[in-house]
Amino acid sequence: MFNFSFVDLAIFFQIIFEVLPVSSSGQIKVIELLAVKKRLIPGFLLLQQDDFIQLFNIVSDFAIIKTFYHQYLHYLKQDFWKVSIQVLLANSITLFFLILKDYVLGSYFKEIPQVSLLFTLPMSALFLLSTKFCQGNNKEISYFDSAWIGFFQSFAFFKGISRLTITFASAKWRGIDSDRAFLFSFLLHIPMSLIFIFKYFWTLNFEAKSLIPLLGLEKVIVMVAGFFVAVFFAKIVKQLIRAQHFFYFTIIYFISWLALVGYFFEML
């Protein structure tokens, strides 16, 4: 009745990983490499579907909004226009560097070697671990803080560097408390997801009449299942933030890095 593919599995993991500080692109790339090694899928299958898979980040955004709805409502009520301008400022700086990457440095970043994950994964882990030693306070996010966070968010175009990790860590480095840093980090992600969706559908010339013909029933099922699982993990993230144990996710980076080292070691 249903014909689920490995791409569907990757979409499911993409939705879940996006609510965690673990680099969805990096983790999925590790899964892909191991699956190719075990001959479960042909090489470069997910590489060809990379943009399509990231289209599902919006499902993760809905999961976060559902989980943190009351916190977001309280946060935005404090000063809606100031927060909106800060989000716009941060994402404008990020987009500037992404455009710089695509149109000025595109030839250099067209084919980033997979071995780079051996460096970017532990780098993300160090960023996340550093937040344990940052003492947050009730400091308000300033416009300079927004620009600062937006600049570091642009580094997330490297596979293996988590957008959530780098924005959360850069906010903590500025003395912002964990709750506010996390909420602001995800506020940045929502408009970026919408921009990506608009760009994706623009390339299709808006030919799709609905999601089901475009994506297939299997992918709609994956979206719904991924949403509920993402909500479950988002609640875990919520508890870890309150307990100041967010850095525990470095364990996932360590496991992925060991799997990657084993993969490249056997390839030698």
C-alpha positions in Angstrom: 0.0 0.0 0.0 2.8 2.4 0.9 6.3 2.5 -0.6 8.6 4.3 1.9 12.1 5.1 0.6 15.4 5.9 2.3 14.7 9.6 1.4 11.5 9.4 3.5 13.6 8.1 6.4 16.1 11.0 5.9 13.1 13.5 5.9 11.9 11.9 9.2 15.4 12.4 10.8 15.7 15.9 9.3 12.5 17.0 11.1 13.7 15.5 14.4 17.3 16.7 14.2 16.2 20.3 13.5 14.7 20.6 17.0 18.0 19.3 18.5 21.4 21.0 18.6 23.1 18.2 16.6 23.4 19.5 13.0 20.7 17.8 10.9 22.8 18.0 7.7 25.8 16.5 9.4 24.0 13.7 11.1 22.1 12.8 7.9 25.3 12.8 5.9 26.8 10.4 8.4 23.8 8.1 8.1 24.0 8.3 4.3 27.7 7.4 4.2 27.1 4.4 6.5 24.0 3.3 4.4 26.1 3.6 1.2 28.8 1.6 2.8 26.4 -1.2 3.8 24.9 -1.0 0.2 21.5 -0.1 1.5 21.2 2.8 -0.9 23.1 3.9 -4.0 25.8 6.6 -3.7 24.8 10.3 -3.8 21.0 9.4 -3.4 20.5 12.0 -0.7 22.9 14.5 -2.2 20.5 14.8 -5.1 17.6 15.3 -2.7 19.4 17.7 -0.3 17.3 20.8 -1.0 14.1 18.8 -1.0 14.8 17.2 2.4 15.5 20.6 3.9 12.1 21.8 2.8 10.7 19.9 5.7 12.4 22.1 8.3 9.1 24.0 8.5 7.6 20.9 10.2 10.2 21.3 12.9 9.3 24.9 13.4 5.7 24.0 14.0 6.8 21.4 16.6 8.8 24.1 18.4 6.0 26.6 18.3 3.6 24.1 19.8 6.0 23.2 22.5 7.1 26.7 23.4 3.9 28.5 22.5 3.4 30.2 25.9 7.0 31.2 26.2 7.0 32.8 22.7 3.7 34.6 23.5 5.2 36.1 26.6 8.5 36.9 24.9 6.8 38.7 22.0 4.4 40.6 24.2 7.3 42.3 25.9 8.3 44.2 22.9 7.0 42.8 19.6 8.5 45.4 17.3 11.9 45.3 18.9 12.1 41.5 18.7 10.9 41.6 15.0 13.6 44.1 14.1 16.2 42.1 15.8 15.2 38.9 14.0 15.2 40.9 10.7 18.6 42.3 11.4 20.1 38.9 12.4 18.7 37.1 9.4 19.7 40.0 7.0 23.3 39.6 8.1 23.1 35.8 7.7 21.6 36.2 4.2 24.3 38.6 3.2 27.0 36.1 4.0 25.0 33.3 2.3 24.8 35.4 -0.9 28.5 36.1 -0.5 29.1 32.3 -0.3 26.9 31.5 -3.3 27.9 34.2 -5.7 31.4 35.2 -4.7 32.9 32.1 -3.1 30.6 29.6 -4.8 33.4 27.9 -6.7 35.3 27.2 -3.5 32.2 25.8 -1.7 30.6 23.9 -4.6 32.1 20.6 -3.5 33.0 20.6 0.2 34.7 17.3 0.9 32.9 14.9 3.2 36.0 14.5 5.3 35.3 18.1 6.5 32.7 16.5 8.8 35.6 15.2 10.9 36.4 18.8 11.8 32.9 20.5 11.8 31.2 17.9 14.0 33.7 18.3 16.9 33.7 22.0 16.3 29.9 22.1 16.9 30.4 19.9 20.0 32.9 22.4 21.4 30.6 25.3 20.7 27.8 23.5 22.6 30.1 22.4 25.4 31.3 26.0 25.9 27.8 27.1 26.9 28.2 25.1 30.1 30.8 27.7 31.2 28.8 30.8 30.2 26.9 32.4 33.0 23.7 33.8 31.7 21.7 36.7 33.3 18.5 38.6 32.7 20.3 40.8 30.1 18.0 41.9 27.2 19.1 41.1 23.7 20.5 44.2 22.1 20.7 45.1 18.4 24.4 44.4 18.6 23.7 40.9 20.1 21.3 40.3 17.2 23.9 41.2 14.6 26.5 39.1 16.5 24.2 36.0 16.5 23.3 36.6 12.8 26.9 36.6 11.8 27.6 33.3 13.6 24.4 31.8 12.1 26.0 32.1 8.7 28.6 29.5 9.6 25.8 26.9 9.6 26.1 26.6 5.8 29.0 24.2 6.6 27.7 20.7 6.9 28.3 19.5 10.5 27.8 22.9 12.1 24.4 23.1 13.7 22.5 26.3 13.2 20.8 25.9 16.6 24.1 25.2 18.3 26.0 28.1 16.8 23.2 30.7 17.5 22.6 29.4 21.0 26.3 29.4 21.8 26.9 32.8 20.4 24.0 34.2 22.4 25.4 32.6 25.6 28.8 34.1 24.9 27.2 37.5 25.1 25.8 36.7 28.6 22.2 36.0 27.5 20.4 33.4 29.6 19.6 30.0 28.2 15.8 30.4 27.8 16.0 33.7 26.0 19.0 32.5 23.8 17.0 29.3 22.8 13.8 31.2 22.0 15.6 33.8 19.9 17.5 31.1 18.1 14.4 29.4 16.9 12.7 32.7 16.1 15.5 33.2 13.6 14.9 29.9 12.0 11.2 30.4 11.2 11.6 33.2 8.5 14.7 31.3 7.1 12.5 28.2 6.6 9.8 30.3 4.9 12.4 31.9 2.6 13.7 28.5 1.7 10.2 27.2 0.9 9.5 30.2 -1.3 12.7 29.7 -3.1 12.1 26.0 -3.6 8.5 26.5 -5.0 9.7 29.4 -7.1 12.1 27.0 -8.9 9.0 24.8 -9.5 7.2 27.8 -11.0 4.4 27.1 -8.5 3.2 24.2 -10.6 2.2 22.1 -7.6 -1.5 22.2 -6.8 -1.2 20.7 -3.3 1.3 19.0 -1.1 0.0 15.4 -1.6 0.6 15.3 -5.5 3.9 17.1 -5.0 5.3 15.1 -2.1 3.4 11.8 -2.3 1.2 10.3 0.4 4.2 8.6 2.0 6.0 11.9 2.7 2.8 13.5 4.1 2.7 10.5 6.6 6.4 11.1 7.4 5.6 14.8 8.0 2.8 14.0 10.5 4.8 11.3 12.3 7.9 13.5 12.3 5.9 16.4 13.8 4.7 14.4 16.8 8.2 12.8 17.4 9.8 16.3 17.1 7.3 17.6 19.7 8.4 14.8 22.1 12.1 15.7 21.7 11.4 19.4 21.9 9.8 18.8 25.3 13.0 17.0 26.3 15.1 19.9 25.1 12.8 22.2 27.1 13.6 20.3 30.3 17.3 20.1 29.6 17.5 23.9 29.1 15.8 24.5 32.4 18.2 22.1 34.1 21.2 23.8 32.4 22.1 20.4 30.8 21.8 21.4 27.2 25.5 20.4 26.6 24.6 16.7 27.0 23.9 16.7 23.3 27.6 16.7 22.7 27.4 12.9 23.2 25.5 12.6 19.9 28.3 14.6 18.2 30.9 12.2 19.7 29.0 9.1 18.6 28.6 10.5 15.0 32.3 11.5 14.9 33.4 8.0 16.0 31.2 6.4 13.3 32.7 8.8 10.8 36.2 8.0 11.8 35.5 4.3 11.5 34.0 4.9 8.0 37.1 6.8 6.7 39.5 4.4 8.4 38.0 1.5 6.5 38.1 3.5 3.3 41.9 3.9 3.5 
